Amino acid sequence: MNPEFADVPPYVKPSNETLILSRFQAVAAKGLLRHALPERFGGYGDDFANLYRSHRSLGEACRDPGLMLMVNAHVWGALFPILLYGDERQRQQFLPPLLAGQWLGGHAITEPCCGSDVQAMTSCAERNDEGFVLNGEKRYITNVPLADWLVVYVKLEGKISAFLVSRDDAGCKFSRAGALDACQGSVTGSVMLEDCRLDGARLLGKAGAGTQMIQKALEYERAFVFAGIAGIMAWQLSEAVRHSRERRSGGVHLGRHQAISHRIADMKLRLDTTDLWLRECARLCDAGQRLTLASAQTKLYAAEAFLQSSLDAVQIMGAAALEQDSAMADLVQDALAGRLFSGSSEVQKNLIAALLGTGEAYRGSGLPGKP
Ligand SMILES: Cc1cc2nc3c(=O)[nH]c(=O)nc-3n(C[C@H](O)[C@H](O)[C@H](O)COP(=O)(O)OP(=O)(O)OC[C@H]3O[C@@H](n4cnc5c(N)ncnc54)[C@H](O)[C@@H]3O)c2cc1C
């Protein structure tokens, strides 16, 4: 285990909000949120390769997809959009406390009526003399209700726009409604906006630029959300190998049965291929090259690999993997969520095909443009 994160409090069932927040603050105190961000806002000014290595180390130590999801929602949902689209005043106000983990952030796109089909969102903003009035509902939002600030996407004059919304804003309510039974080391919840009045300084980026902003945020998220989970897959594999060497069946250790050893070989291949994709995304980011295709491929491959390896780990370990306090069965549940968050596997396939000039055009692909 990498000693850097060895003292991060482990995930315990049932999770509670105090522990969830304290673990996030513990990894923030170790500088996890400062990678690939400029020094003038408190970042390390280092590269995405370092970010990948650090997230992977944390995953291996904490073995908790929930904590990794929490970190990724904060980094790609709030930190990077503010860095990329915020004006100087917004960057000065938000980046230092978000980098330090004093504030927890995230982003709210999904609604009860629509997930994959982002353009179908119905939450809206109207202009008034003081700024904007927001109405609508967001669902399945990572870090709600603990988050201090969210980047919330709603339609303004028919086009998606982004707003900085605080949990203390009048007319805004964060709750655990619709909380998900997966990734329990994090929280998911709902945001109700009922005549939520915001001044003009809360608009993030240009009015109407929300579709491109979502695409950019999701590109980064898809590229790196499995960096920590690759660390978890490495731990999963080491446990499967250990078990296959210790437990005996038919007079030999389990690993001598080809049905078991081939599963282990497949797990190793999936892990290494996931790592290769993650490193490729880091390389593209560090070279300033486009990430759209590679991040969709990475998310698709890694999500499917994590689910299959989680199933294989349970099968290799037998009923012991399903004991109540075993992490292995929880990982299967978390891996199911991994095929949905940051855009489902089907949406990644749509996107890859659309980028190749074929497939079901753009709707559900996350790409801006006509359906
Ligand atoms: C753990 C977790 C954390 C999440 N965190 C956040 C968050 O922080 N912020 C946020 O905004 N959202 C978040 N989400 C929501 C997530 O983005 C959505 O679950 C996702 O976009 C899919 O939407 P949906 O669940 O409504 O499924 P739907 O869009 O209703 O899709 C249902 C099924 O149909 C398929 N499908 C839909 N459209 C197409 C199509 N065009 N072509 C082919 N197949 C299609 C999907 O792949 C899926 O299998 C989170 C979800 C999970 C599970």
The ligand as a Tripos MOL2 file, in Angstrom:
@<TRIPOS>MOLECULE
LIG
   53    58     1     0     0
SMALL
NO_CHARGES

@<TRIPOS>ATOM
      1 C1        -23.4420    6.8980   -8.2570 C.3       1 LIG1
      2 C2        -23.9860    7.9600   -9.1930 C.ar      1 LIG1
      3 C3        -23.5580    9.2770   -9.0200 C.ar      1 LIG1
      4 C4        -24.0860   10.2790   -9.8620 C.ar      1 LIG1
      5 N1        -23.6610   11.5800   -9.6870 N.ar      1 LIG1
      6 C5        -24.1750   12.5740  -10.4720 C.ar      1 LIG1
      7 C6        -23.7750   13.9410  -10.2830 C.ar      1 LIG1
      8 O1        -22.9310   14.2620   -9.4440 O.2       1 LIG1
      9 N2        -24.3590   14.8840  -11.0700 N.ar      1 LIG1
     10 C7        -25.2860   14.5850  -12.0320 C.ar      1 LIG1
     11 O2        -25.7700   15.4900  -12.6880 O.2       1 LIG1
     12 N3        -25.6820   13.2970  -12.2260 N.ar      1 LIG1
     13 C8        -25.1440   12.2880  -11.4790 C.ar      1 LIG1
     14 N4        -25.5370   10.9790  -11.6680 N.ar      1 LIG1
     15 C9        -26.5480   10.6650  -12.6610 C.3       1 LIG1
     16 C10       -25.9300   10.0600  -13.9180 C.3       1 LIG1
     17 O3        -25.2990   11.0520  -14.6610 O.3       1 LIG1
     18 C11       -27.0800    9.3880  -14.6960 C.3       1 LIG1
     19 O4        -27.4210    8.2150  -13.9670 O.3       1 LIG1
     20 C12       -26.6890    9.0360  -16.1110 C.3       1 LIG1
     21 O5        -26.5290   10.1920  -16.8790 O.3       1 LIG1
     22 C13       -27.7600    8.1400  -16.7720 C.3       1 LIG1
     23 O6        -29.0120    8.7160  -16.6390 O.3       1 LIG1
     24 P1        -30.2450    7.8880  -16.0260 P.3       1 LIG1
     25 O7        -29.7330    7.1580  -14.8340 O.co2     1 LIG1
     26 O8        -31.3540    8.8460  -15.8350 O.co2     1 LIG1
     27 O9        -30.6020    6.8270  -17.1060 O.3       1 LIG1
     28 P2        -31.4040    7.0860  -18.4830 P.3       1 LIG1
     29 O10       -30.8220    8.2310  -19.2010 O.co2     1 LIG1
     30 O11       -32.8460    7.0950  -18.1910 O.co2     1 LIG1
     31 O12       -31.0290    5.7660  -19.2700 O.3       1 LIG1
     32 C14       -31.5530    4.4840  -18.9140 C.3       1 LIG1
     33 C15       -30.8720    3.4470  -19.7870 C.3       1 LIG1
     34 O13       -31.0900    3.7510  -21.1670 O.3       1 LIG1
     35 C16       -29.8480    3.9330  -21.8350 C.3       1 LIG1
     36 N5        -29.9670    5.0220  -22.7940 N.ar      1 LIG1
     37 C17       -30.4520    6.2640  -22.5690 C.ar      1 LIG1
     38 N6        -30.3560    7.0220  -23.6790 N.ar      1 LIG1
     39 C18       -29.7850    6.2360  -24.6130 C.ar      1 LIG1
     40 C19       -29.4160    6.4370  -25.9710 C.ar      1 LIG1
     41 N7        -29.5940    7.6160  -26.5840 N.pl3     1 LIG1
     42 N8        -28.8470    5.4040  -26.6350 N.ar      1 LIG1
     43 C20       -28.6510    4.2120  -26.0240 C.ar      1 LIG1
     44 N9        -28.9860    3.9660  -24.7530 N.ar      1 LIG1
     45 C21       -29.5390    4.9650  -24.0500 C.ar      1 LIG1
     46 C22       -28.8450    4.2630  -20.7470 C.3       1 LIG1
     47 O14       -27.5270    3.9330  -21.1150 O.3       1 LIG1
     48 C23       -29.3400    3.4220  -19.5910 C.3       1 LIG1
     49 O15       -28.8630    2.1310  -19.7250 O.3       1 LIG1
     50 C24       -25.0170    9.9480  -10.8660 C.ar      1 LIG1
     51 C25       -25.4170    8.6080  -11.0360 C.ar      1 LIG1
     52 C26       -24.9100    7.6280  -10.2170 C.ar      1 LIG1
     53 C27       -25.3450    6.2020  -10.4260 C.3       1 LIG1
@<TRIPOS>BOND
     1     1     2 1
     2     2     3 ar
     3     2    52 ar
     4     3     4 ar
     5     4     5 ar
     6     4    50 ar
     7     5     6 ar
     8     6     7 ar
     9     6    13 1
    10     7     8 2
    11     7     9 ar
    12     9    10 ar
    13    10    11 2
    14    10    12 ar
    15    12    13 ar
    16    13    14 ar
    17    14    15 1
    18    14    50 ar
    19    15    16 1
    20    16    17 1
    21    16    18 1
    22    18    19 1
    23    18    20 1
    24    20    21 1
    25    20    22 1
    26    22    23 1
    27    23    24 1
    28    24    25 2
    29    24    26 1
    30    24    27 1
    31    27    28 1
    32    28    29 2
    33    28    30 1
    34    28    31 1
    35    31    32 1
    36    32    33 1
    37    33    34 1
    38    33    48 1
    39    34    35 1
    40    35    36 1
    41    35    46 1
    42    36    37 ar
    43    36    45 ar
    44    37    38 ar
    45    38    39 ar
    46    39    40 ar
    47    39    45 ar
    48    40    41 1
    49    40    42 ar
    50    42    43 ar
    51    43    44 ar
    52    44    45 ar
    53    46    47 1
    54    46    48 1
    55    48    49 1
    56    50    51 ar
    57    51    52 ar
    58    52    53 1
@<TRIPOS>SUBSTRUCTURE
     1 LIG1         1 GROUP 0 **** ****
